[in-house]
Amino acid sequence: MHGDLIAIDLETTGLDPSQDAIIEIGAVRLREGKVVDEYGTLIDPQTTISDFITGITGITNDDVAGQPFITQALPHLTAFVGDAPLIAHNISMDVSFLVRLGVLQNNLRIDTLELSTALLPRAPRHALGSLATLLDINLEHAHRALDDARATALLYWVLWERALSLPVDILHEIVTAAGRFPWDARAVFDAALREKTGGVGLRPDAPPLEPPFLAEAPPAAPYVAPTPTHRSSVRIAPAQVFASDGPLAARLPDYEEREGQTAMAEAVERALDQRHHLIVEAATGIGKSLAYLAPALAWADTNDKRVVISTSTIALQEQLIAHDLPLMRETLGADVRAAVLKGRGNYLCPRRLATLRARGPSSPDELRVLARLLVWQLETDSGDKQELSLRGNMEHTIWTRLSAEDEHCTTDTCASIGGICPFYRARIAAEAANVLIVNHALLVADAQSDRPVLPEFDAVIIDEAQHLEEATTQSLSFNIDAPQLKYRLGDLSGKSRGLLSDLLRALASGAPETTAQQYAEYVELIRDAARATASRASAMFDALDALYAEYGRPDAPALRLTSRERKHAHFEHAAGVWHELREYFDALITGLRRLGGGLQRLSQYPIPNRADLANGLAGAASYAADLQARLDDMFKNAEASANTILWLTRNGERGVVLHSAPAHVGPLIERALWSAKGSVIMTGATLRTGATFDFLNERLGAINVETLIIPSPFDFKQAVLLYLPSDLAEPNERNRFQAGVERAIVEMATALDGRVLALFTSYTQLRQTAQAIGPRLALGRIDVLEQNDAGRQLVLDSFRDNPRSVLLGTRSFWEGIDLPGDLLHGVIIVRLPFSVPSDPIFAARADQYGDSFNQYSVPEAVLRFRQGFGRLIRSKTDRGVVTVLDSRLTGKGYGKIFLESLPECTTLRGPLSGLADAARKWMDEG
C-alpha cells in the first residue's frame, strides 16, 4: 500500500479507555518505506501514574508534570494524521482511546499484529518487541510511544513487501475469505492483490484452489538385512569408538576422551544386547547423547531392528537429527535410516484444509487461521504444528479440526486431491526408519490408543527421563469449556455453513432429488439434536460455574474437585444434566455414523467430495464419542474415578473450563514400556533425589531396574562458588524478602558485568523484580531480559548477543538452556522450586503419600533444584557463582537434602552485603 501512512502508538495509564488516560503520543509518517516526519509528546494525564506503568514505560509523574493536556495535543495529532490510513500494533487498543476522545474515527485502520500473524506464521511471538528483534528492526526504547511508532512503521513495510511476494491466487483467496468479516488486515491484502493484477483486484471467476503439500511422499523402503561383512564393520566396541585415537576423535577437533562416556555406552550396549532395562544418570559433561547413540545405531544396524529415541524438548530432537545422529552414523559406518514422528494432532490434514478453503471461514477466528495456513503451506512441507504460531484457545481448537487427528483416511485419499498428507508422509518415513525419534507425550499415549501411530519396536531410549511423568500426564489430560463445545456443535447445527450444509449441497448437486430430500430430513434431525445438546451443555457449564464461584479462591486460579466439591448440589446438578446430555450424544453419534455409512453407499452417484464428507462425518462421530467417554469418566463419583484428577478454572469471557488428568501414570508407563518392551533405557542429568533413584522409580513404575551413575568430569570445587546469604528474610516475609532479591540481583550483576541468570518460581515475582531492577541496572548499562518479553529462543539469543545483561526466567529456564564460557558467570536461585500446593495435579498426587511433604514435595523440588544449578557449568573451562536466596536452604531441616544433592562446590556463607565482593574475587582468581 503506497502513499502516506501514519504509524501511531500510545502509552497509557492502563488498558481501559473509560478509566485510563494517555501519557504519551508517538506518530510517524511513512512514505515508500521511509519515515519522513514525526510527531511525539508526553501528556499530563491529570492523574497519578502507577509504579507498574512506570516500570514498563519508564515514564514518571515528574516526566509528565507541565506537559500538554490531551485536549491541547489532539489538534496537533489530527493535523499530523489528516485522512491518511492509521497503522498500529494491536490497533484496537490505540483506537479505543482515540474514539473515546472523538478523533480519527474514520481513518482506514491497519493492524500490524493481524498482518504479522498471517504473513509471518512461523514467528514464535508477535509482540512488537519480538518481531523487531526477529526482523532486525531497531527498537531502542520499547514501550515509548515514538520508538514503538517508528518500529511499527518499519514492520509494516516489511509486511507489505511480504504480502507483495505472495502468489496472486493466494492473495485472491485471502481477500475473498475476508469479505464477510471486519478485519484490520484486509486492506493490505486487497492493495497487494490490486498491485499484482494491475488494478483488477478480485475476479468473479475465482482461480481453482491449489492443493497444498505438493512434494512427493518418500518411498516406503523395505528393510534390507545387513550383510555379515557390514555387521562386523559397525560392531566397534565403545572403548574403541570413544578412544582418544578412535574414529570419533578423527571427526571432532579438540576431542577429549571421557571415561564416563565410554562406561555409559558399554552399559547401553549390554542392555540392548541382553534385552534388559537400565536407568542412567549421566551428569553434565558426559556427552550422553553420543554415549547412547553409538550402541543404539550399531544394534539397530546389525540386528535389522528399530530403536526408538524419545526426548522431551524440540531442541534435543533437532540436535539429534541434525548433528549427533549423522556424526555417529559416519563414525560407525552404520547403514541406518532416521526419522522423526509426532502424534496425529501435530500435523495439518490437507483434505480438511481443502474443505475449509472451499466453504470459506465461518468466523473471524477461522479467517485468521485460514490466512495464516495459506501463507504457511507455501513455506513448509512438514505440516508440523510446531512450526506454526497459534494464539489463544479458539485458534488451537480450530487447528484440532484441521489436523490429522481422528482422520479415517489413507495416503491414497490424500493423494487424490493432489497433495500428500504430512502425517502419512511422516508415518511412511517412520516405517522405513530403524532409528525413530519421538517425544515423550507420544511414546506412552500411543500405547494407550486404539489407533497407534508408532510402528513396531522393541527397544527404546528415553532421554530427559525426568520429564516423562509430566509429558505423559499432559498428553493424557483433557479440558472442555462451553464455547469450545458449542463451536464443534455449531458446525453440525448451522443452516448455511458447516459439515452438514456442505453435505446437503453435495447431495443436491450429485444425487437424485428424492435421495437428497431423504438425507435432508435426516440431517434436520441431527441438527435438532446438536442444538439441543448445545443448549443443555450450557446448563451443565452454568452449574459448574456456580460451583467455582462458591468454592474458588482468588489466590488459587484452579479449583480441584475433591469428594467434598463432588457432593455439592451444583456439581450434582451438573452431573445430572450430563446424564441427560448423554442421550443427546448417543443420538448425535448414531445419526452421524448412519449418515456417513449411507453416504459411502451412494458411490454410484457423482456426489462431489463424497469420500471427504464421509470421513468428516466419521471424524465428527469419533469426536463426540471421545468427548462422551471423557465426560462419563469426569462425572463418575470420586471412588469410581480414583485415578482421575478433576478441576475447574475460569478463563475470562470463555467462562469455566473443566479439566481432567490421570492421578498416577506409573502403572501406565509400566504396562506400555517396562512390561511391553525388551530394552527400556532411561537417562538424564538429574534423576536422583539424595543418593537413590527411589523417587523416580516409584513415579515411573520402574521395579527392579538396573541403575547406573556416571559422575561429571568437571571439578566443581574449582569451578563453582556457592554463596549462601545468612541474613535474608524468609520468602513468607514478602516485602523484606523481595527487597533482598532485588539487591542481590543488582549487586551480583554489577559485580559480574551482567552475565547473570536469575531463576524464579513465580512469574508475578519475576515481573515485579524486572520493573524494580531495570532502572537501577540501566544506570550501569546492564540490560534486563525477562521471560515472555519475547519468545524463549529470542530472549536467549538476545542474551547471547549481549551478555552484559541479566536474564530472568521461570520454570522453562531452569533447564534446557546452554550458555557456556563467558556467556554466563552467575546463577541466582530465588526460591527453592517447590510446586504450588494448590495445583490440582500436584495436590492430588501429594495426597497419595502418608508424609506428602517429605515423600513427594521435597524430592520433586530437589530434582528441579539440581536442574537450575546445572545451568552454570557446561564445560571444563566454565567458572562462576551460584547463590540461593531462600533462607530455608540453611534454616530448615530439609535444606540439607537440597545441599547434599549438589556436587561438591566451594561454599561460602556470609551476609548479603558480601555477595558482590565474593563473586568478583572468585571470578578474578579464576
N, C-alpha and C positions, 0 to 999 in steps of 0.2 A: 504494500500500500504506500503510495508516494504522496508528495505534498507535505505540508507542515503537520506534525503531530505533537501533542503535548503529553509528556510523561509527568505524572504527578504523584506525590507521596505526602501523607500527613502523619505527624506524630501527635498522639492524643493522650489524655489522662486515663483513658480506658477504652473499652470496646463498645459501649452503649451510647449512641448519639443523643439519646433523650436525656442522659445524665452527665456524660463526659464532655470534655472540651478539647479543642485543638490547641496544641502548644507550639507547633512548628509546621510551616508550609514549604514545600520544595516543588518546583516545576521547571522543566527544561523543554526547549523547543528542538525537536528532531527534524532534520531535513536531509533526506537521502543518506541516512546512516550517520550523520554528523550532528553533534549538539552545537547549535548556533546561537542559543540565547538561554538565559536562566533567570529565574525569579525565586528568591527564598527569603524567609523572615521567621524569626521567633514571634510567638504570640503570647501576650499576657492572658492567661485563661481566667483570671479573676477568681481562681480557686487554688487550693494547695496541690502541688504535685507530690504524689506519694513517693516514698523511698523505692518502692518496687519499680515505678516508671523511670525514676532517675537512674536506677541500676541498669535498666535496659537501654535507655537513650543517652544517658549522661547529662540530660538537661535538668538543671536545678531550679529551685524557686528564685534564687538570686539571678540566674541567667535571664528569666523572663520578666523580672521586675523592670518597669519602664518601657517595655516593648509595646508595639501597637496592639490594640484590642482587635478581635476578629472582625468587627464591623468596619474598622479602619483598613484592614488588609484586603478584604474581599473585593473592593473595586479594582485594586491593582491586579489581583489574581484573575478576575474575569476579563479585564482588558488584555492581560497577557495571553489568556487562552483563546478568547474570541469564540469562533464557531468551529475550531479545529477539533478533530477527534481526541478523546482523552484515553491515555494509556495508564494503567496501574497494575500492580501485582496484587491480586485479590481485590479487584476494583470495587466490589460491592461494599466493602468496609469504608473505603475512602468516599465513595459516592453517597453513602448513607448519611455521612456528616454534612456533605455539601447540599444534598437535597433538603435536609432539615433546615439549612440556612437559606434555602431558596435560590441557589445559584447553580449554573452549569447542569441544568436538569435535562436539556435537550441535545447535548453533545453526544455523538456516537461514542460508545464505550468499547474499549478493547482490553481484555484481561490477559496479561501475560502468564498468569497462573494457569488459566484454562488452556491457553495456547501451548504452554510448555508441557503440560501433561499429555496433550495429543501429539506434539511434534518431537518431544524427547521422551519417548515411552520407557527408555531404559534408565533414565536418571534416577538415582536412588532416592532423592528427595527433591521437592520442587519449591522449597523455600527460596526466597531471593538470594540469601547468602550462599546457599548450597549451589545454586545454579551459577552464580557469579564465580565461585571457585572452580566449578566444573568447566566453565567456558572461558576461563581466564579473563573475566571482566573485572576491572579494578573497582573494589568496594572498600575504600579505606576506613570509613566510619559507618558501619551498619547501624540501622535504626536512627540515623539522622536523615531528615527529610530530603535535603538536596542531594546527598550522596546516594540515597536509595532511588531517587528520581532519575539521576544520571544512569545508575546501573540498570534500572528498568527500561530506559530508552535504548541502551545498547543491547540489552537482552531482547527487546522487541525486534531490533534489526536482524539479529542472528536468527530469530524465529521466522521472520518474514522471508529471509533468504532460504531457510529450510523449507518453508511452505512452497516457494517457487521451484524447489528441486523435486517436488513430488510429481509423479505421473499425472497427466490430465485426468485420466479415468478415476484415480483415487480422489483427486480434488472434487471432481463432479459428484462422486458418491457421497463424500462428506457433506458437501453443500446441500445435496438433495436430502440426506438424512436429517440435517439440521433444520429443515424447512418448517417443521411444526413447533419448534421449541425456542424459547428465549435462550440465547447462548452468546456470551460476550467474546466468542472467538470466531463466530461465523463470518463476520465482515472481512476478516483477513483471508480466510479460505476462499471466499467469494471473489475478493480482489485478485488473489493469486490465480484463480481459475480464469478470470476475465483477461488478465495479462497474458496468460499462456495460450488463450484461444483467440487473441486479437479482438477482445471486447465482446465475444459471443456469450460467454458465461454458460449458464445451464442450457442444455439442449433437450427438446422434448423426446428425441429418440435416444434414450439413455443407453450408454455403451453396455455391452454384456459384462457380467461380473467375471473378473479374472480369478481362477481358483488359487488359493494360497499354497505355499509349500510345494513348489513345482519340482524341487530337486528329487531325483530318483532315490528310492529306498536302497539301502545297502543290501547286497545279496545275503541270503541266509546260508552262509557257507557251512557245510557239514564238517565235523571234526575229522582231522586226519591224524591217525595214530603215529606218533613219532617213531622213527626207525631206531633200532638198538644203538647204532653208532651215535645218533643225535642224543639219545638219552644219556649215554656216558659222557657226552661233551658238556652237559649242563649240570650234572650232579657234582658240582665243585663243593668241597667241604667248606662250611662257613669260615673256618680258620684261614683257609686259603683265599676266599673271596675278600675278607677284610684285613688281610695281612698288609704290612707296610709296603711290600713289593708285589702285591696281588693285582688282579685285573681291575678292581675298583680304584685303587690308588693310581693306576695308569690313566684313569679318566678324570681324576679330580686333582687340580693343583692344590698344593698345601695340605694334602691329605694327612690325617693323623690316625694311626691305628688305636682303637679303643677296645680294651679288654671286655668291657660290659656289652658292647655291641655284638661282639663275637659270641659271648655267652648267651645272649638273648636269641640270636639266630640259631644256635645249636639247640636250645630248648624248644623253639618253634618247630625246627626240623623234626625233632623226636616226637612232638605232639602230633604232627601231621602224619608221619610215617607209622606211628604206633596207634593212631586213632584214639587219642585221649585228650582231655581238656586241660587248659592251662590259663592261669591269670598271672600277668607280669606287670609289676610296677617298674617302669623304666624312667628314671629321673631325667630332668633336662640335661642335654648334652650327650645323651647316649646315641642318638640317631636311630630311634626305634622304628621309624617307617622303613628305612633300608634294612634294618635288622629282621623285620618280619617279611619284607618283600623278597629277599634273596631265597629263603627256603620255600616260600609260597609259590613263586614263579617256577622254581625248579620242580616242585612237587606237581604243580598243575601240568607242566610240560611233559614230564617223564611218565606220569600216570594217566595222561589224557583225561583229566578230571577238572571240574570247575571249583575255584575257590572264590568265595565272596569276601570282600573287604568292606566293612561298614564304618562310617565316620559320622560325627555329629555336626561338623561345620563344612560349609561350602569351600572355605579356604583350604582345608586339608584335602578335600576331594580334588580341587584344582591342582594342588601341589603334587598329589599322587599321579594324576592322569597326565599332567603336562611335564613333570620333571622327574620325580623319583622312579616311577614305573618304567619310563623309557630308558633311564640311566641303568637300572638294574637289568632290564631286558638285554641291553647291549653288553653289559658286563658279563652276563651269563651266556650270551648267545642263545637265549631261550626263545622258542617259537610260540609265543603266547599272544593271544588277541585280547585286548582290554576294552571294556565299555562301561558307561555309567547309566544307571537306570533309577528312575524315581517312580513314585506312585502315580496312578492314572490321573488323579486330580491336579497334577503338576503340568499336564500337557493340554494344549488347546486342541479341540476337535474341529477340523476343517469343515465337516458337514454341518455341525451346529453353528459355526460361524457363517457358513453359506446361508443357512436358514434365517439367521438374524439379518444378514445383508439383504436378502430377498424381501422380507416383510418390513424391514425398517425398524428403528428403535421405538419402543413404546413409552419411554420416559426419558427425562434429561440425563439420568444416570446411565441408562443404556446407550444414549447418544455419546456420552463422554467415553465410555468403554469401547464402543464401536470405532470411534475416530482413532483412539489410541491403538487398537488392534490393526486397523487398516494400515497405519504407518509402520507399526512394529513388524507385521508379517512381511514387509519389504526388506527388513534387516536381519531376520532370524530364519534359520532353517530347523532350529531345535524345537520351537513352540513351547519352550520351558517357561513356566510362570515365574521362575526365579529371575529371569531377565526383564520382567515387566514390573513397573511400579503401579500398584493399585492403592487407592485411597479409600479408607472407610469400609464399614461392614457391608454396605449395599454393593459396592463395586466388587468385593470378594464374593458376594452372593451371586452376582451376575456372572463372574468368572466360573463359579461352580457349574452354572447351567451351560456354559460354553466349553467346559473341559471334557476330557475323555472319561470322566467318572461315570459309572453306570451305563456305559455305552454297550450296545449289543451289536457290534459290528465286526467286520473283518477288514484286512488290508484291501481286499477286492472292492468292498463297498466304498472305502475311502478313495481308492484309485479311480472309481467311476466318475468322480467329479473333477478329475484331472490333477489332483494333488495327492500327497501321501500323508496319512495321519502321523503327526510327530510321535505319539505314544507307540504306535506299531513300528515306526522306524527304529525307535529306541529299543523296543522289545526284540525286533529282528537282530539288531546288533548284539543285544544281550544273549540271545540264543546262540550266536556264533562265537561268543567270547568264552575263554576259560579263566579269565580274571575279571570279575564283575564288581564294580564299586557302587555301593548303595548308601543310603543314610539309615540311621538307627530307627527312625519312625517307620520306614517301610519294612525293615527287617522283621520286626515282631508282628506288626499289624497285618502283614501279608500272610503270615502263618495262621492268623485268626479268620482270614477272609474266605468266603466260599468261592471267590473268583481271584485266586492268587495270580500275581503278575511275575514273580521271580521264577526263573527256570530252576530245574533240579540242581541241588548242590549238597555236598556232604561235609564241607569244611568251611569255616567262617572265621575271619579275624576281625575283632571289634576293637578299633582304636577309639580313644577318648571314651573308654567304657564307663567313666564316672557319670556320663550323661545318658546312659542307656535307659535308666529308670524314668527320668524326666521326659525323654523323647518318646518312649513307649506310652507314657501317660498322656502326653499331648496328642499323639496320633489316635488314641482310643477315646479321647474326650469329645464332647458334643455340646453344642449350645443352640438354642432356638428362641426367637422372640416373635412378637405378633407381626411386625412389618415384614420380616423375612418369610414367615409362613403365608401371609396374605399375598406377598409378591409371587410366590410359587403357585398359589391357588388362583391368583388373578390371571395367570397365563391360561388357565383352564376355563375360567368363567367369563372372560372378555368376549364381547359381541363381535367386535371388528378386528381385534388383534389377538395373537396368541396361537398356541398349538392347534386347538380345536377349530379356530377360524381358518387357519391355513388348511386344515384337513377338509373342511367343507368346500372351500374354494377349489381345492384339487379335485374333489369328487364331482363338483358341478362341471368342471372342465373335462373330465375324462370318463365318468361313469354314467350309466343310464339314469334318466331322471327319476325313475321310481326307486332305484337303489340309493341315489343321492338323498332323496327325501326320507327314506327309511333311516339312513345314517344321521340325517339332520335331527330327526325326532329323538334318536337315542343320545345324540350329542347334547340336546337340550336337557335331558335328564341328568347327564353328568355335570352340566353347568349348574343346574339347580343344586346338586349335591355339593359342588365346590363352593357355591355361595353360602349354603347353609353351614358348611364346615368352617368357612371364614368367620361367619357370624358367631358361631358357638365358641370358636377359638378365642375370640375377643373376650368373651365372658370368662374363659379359663385364665387368660393373662390378667384380666382385671382382678380376679381373686388373688392371684399371686402378687400383684402389685399392692393390694391391700395388706397382704401378709408382710411384704417388705416394708411398707410404711409403718407397720406396728412394731416390728422387731429390728429393722435395720438401724444401724448407728452411723452418724456422720464420720466417725473416725475409723470405721471398718466398711469399706465400699462393697464387700461381699457378705451376704447372709447365708451361712451354712444351714441347711435344712436337716437338723437332727431329729430324733424322735419327738422332742418337745414341739418343734415347729410343725412336724407332720401330723400331730394330733390337734393342731389348731383348726378352728372352724373354717378359716379362709383356705387352708390347704386341703381340708376335706371337701370343701366346696369345689375347689379346682379339680381334685381327683374325681369327684362326681361328674363334673362337666366332661372330663376326659372320657369317662366310661360311656357317656352318651355320644361324644365325638367319635369314639372308636367305631361305632356303627356306620357313621358317615364315611369314615376312612375305608371301611370294608366295602361300602358301595362304590366309592371312588376307584379303589384298586380293582375290584371286579369289573367295573364298567370300562376302565382304561384297557385292561387286559383283553376283554372281549372285543373291544373296538379295534385294538391292534391286531388280534387274531383274524378278525373279519377282513380287515384291510389287506392282510397278507394273502387272503384267499381270492382277492379281486385282481389277480395277476393278468387275467385275460383282457382287462380294460387299460387304455392308455392314460392312467392316472399319474399326473406329474409328481415326481418325488415320492412315490408310494413307499419305497423301502425306507427312505429317510423319515417319513411321517410315522411309519410303523415302529421304527426304532425310537422315535421321540415319545410315542405312547408307552412303549415298554419302559423307557427311562423314567417317565413321569410316574408310572405304576411302581417301579422299583424305589423311587424316592419316597413315595407315600408309604410303601410297605416298611421301608427302613425307619422312617420317622415314627410310624405306628409302633414298631418294636421298641424303639428307644423310649418313647413316652410311656409305653407299658411298663418298662423297667423303672422309669423315673417315679411313676405313681404307685409302685408296689409299696407295701408297708416297710418300715425300716428293717425289720428282721428278714424279710424276703429278699431285700436288696442290700445285704450286708456288705457286699463288695462294690457298691456304687456310692460315690460321694455326690451329693446333690446340693446345689447352692443357687442363689439369686444375686444378680447385680442389676443396677439401673443405669441405662445408657441414654441420658438426655431425652430427646424427643422420641427415641425408639422405645422408651419405656422399660419394663422389667425384662430381663433375659434369664432364661432357665438353663443351667449348666449341669453337666454330669461328667464324672471321670472315674476310672477304676480305683478302688482303695488300695489294692496291693497287686503290683504287676509281677512280683516274683514268681508265683505259680505259672503265669502266662509265659514268662521267659523260660522257665524250667521245661514246660511242655514244648515250646516252639524251638528251643535251642539245645539245652543240656541233654534232654532225653531223645531228641529227634536227629541230632547231627553226630557224625563220627568224631570230628575235632572242632571244638569251640575254643578259640584263643582270645582272651580279653587283655587289653593293655591300656596304659595311660600313665601320666606322670604323677598323679595323686590318687591312689586307690586305697591307701591305708588310713585308718584313724588310730593313732598311737602306733603300736608295733604290729598290729594284726590287720587281716583283711576281713575280720568277722562282720563288721557292719555292712560292707559292700556285698559280701556273700549272702547275708540274710536278705538284703533288699533285692538281690537279683536271682534268688533261688539257686545259688551255687552250693551244692553239697559235696563234700569230699573231692574238691577240685585242687589239683596241684597248683602251688603258688611259687612265685619267684620274685625276688627283689634285686634290681640292678641299681646300685647307688650311682649318684652323679660323679663324673670325673672332676668336677670343679672343686676348688679349695675355698669353701665358703668362709672359713675363718679369716682368710686373707682378703676375700673379695667383698664381704658384707659387714658393715657396721649396723647392728640392730640397736637403735636408741629408744629407750623406754622412758618417757617423761614421768616424773614422780609426783608432780603437783597439779595434774589436770583433774577437773571435776568429773564425776561420773556422767554418762550420757543422759541420765534422767534429770539432771540439773541443766535444763536445756540452754538457758541463756549463758551461763558460765562455760558450759562445755562448748557451745558454738563460738564463743569468743576465743577459746583456746584453739579450736580447729582453725579459725581464720588466721590467728597469729602464727601457728605452726606452719601453715602452707606458705604464707607470705615470707617468713624468715628462712625456711628451707629453700624456697625458690630463689630468694635473693642471694643466699649463700652459694647455691649451685648454679647460678646464672640461668635459671629455668631448668629444663630437663627433668621435670618432676611430674609423676603420675600420682594423683590422689584418688583413692578408691572409696566410694560411698556405698551405703546400703539403702539410701533414700534419695530419690530424685528431688524431692522437695528441699531437703537439706543441701543437695548439690547446687540447686538454683539459688538458694539463699546465699550460699558461700560464694558463688560466682559473682553475684551482684555486689557483695561486700568487698571482695579482694580485688576485683577488676580495676577500680580506680587507683588503688594503692600500688598494685604491681605495674600499672601503666606508667607511673612516675619513673620507674626503673626500666621502662621499655620492655617489659615482660608481658606477653600476651596470655590471656586466659581462654582456653578452648574447652568447651563443655559438650558432653554427650547430648545428642539431639539438636545441637546448634546447626548441625549438618548431618549427612549420612555418616554412619560409623566409619566407613572407609575414607570419606573425605576429611573427617576430623583427624584420623590417624595420618593421612597424607599431609595435612596442614602441620601437624606436629613434627613429622619427619623433615618437612621443608624448612620449618622454623623451630628448632629445638629450644630456642630461647622463649619457652612457653611453659605453662602449667596445663596439664590435661586432666580434666575432672571427669570421672566415669563412674557408672553404676554397674550393675550386675554383669552385663555382657563384656565389660572391660576388665573383669577380674581374671580373665583367661583368654587364650587365643590371639593375643597381640604380641608381636615380636619387635622390640625396639633395642637392638644390640648396640654395643660400643658407646660412643659419645652421645647417642640419642637420648639415653635415659640414665640419670645418675641418682635419682631418688624416688622411692615409693612410699606414700603415706597411706596407711590403712586407718581410716577414720574411726570405724567401729568394727567390732567382731561381727562377722556376717551371719548372724542368726536370722532365720526366716521369721517373717511376721506371724505372730501366734494366731492371728485371726484369719490367715489364709486358709480357705476351706480344705484344700488338699493336704496342706501341712498339718492342720488341726486334726483331721480325720486319721491320718497316719500316726500322729503322735498318740492318739487315743489307744492304739494297739499295744502300747508298752506300759508296763507297770510303773516304771520311772521314766516318763517320756522325756524329761529334760536331759538327763544323763545318758539315756539309752538311744535317743533319737536326735534331739535338738543339738546337743554338743557335737556328736560325730558328724552330723551333716554340716555344721558350721566349720568344723576343723578342715574338712575336705576343701571347702571354698576358701578358707583362710590360707591354706597351702598354695592354692592356685594363685591367689593375689600376690603372695610373697614371691612366687616363681616368675613374676613379670620382670624382675630386676636383672638377674644374671642369666644371660642367654649364650655366653661364650666364655672361653677360658680367660680372656683378657678383660672382661667386664668387671667393673668395680662400682660400688655405690652404697647408699644408705637407705635403710628401711626404718620407719618409725611407726609405731602403733599408738594411736591417741586414746584408745579405750582403756581406762584405768582398771577395768575388770580383769585385764590380762594379768596384772600383778596383784590385784586386790581380792580376787575371788579364787576359791579352791580349784575350780575347773580351768582357770587360766593356765595352770601348769600343763594341762593336756595340749593346749594350743602351742605353748612354747616348745614342748617336747616333740611336737610334730615337725618342727623346722630342722634343717641341717645345722650343724654346729657353726655358729657365727661369732664374731667379736661383739659382745653385748656390753652396753653401757647404760647405766641408769643415772638420771640426773634431772634437774629442773628443766622446764620448757625453755627457759632463757638460755640454756646451754646448748640447745639443739643446733643452732646455726653455726656456732664455733666448732662443735664436734664434727658436723658434716663437712665444713670447709677444710678442717685439719685432716680428716680421713681422706678426702679426695686429693689434697696437696701431697700427702705422704705416698699416695699410690703412684 
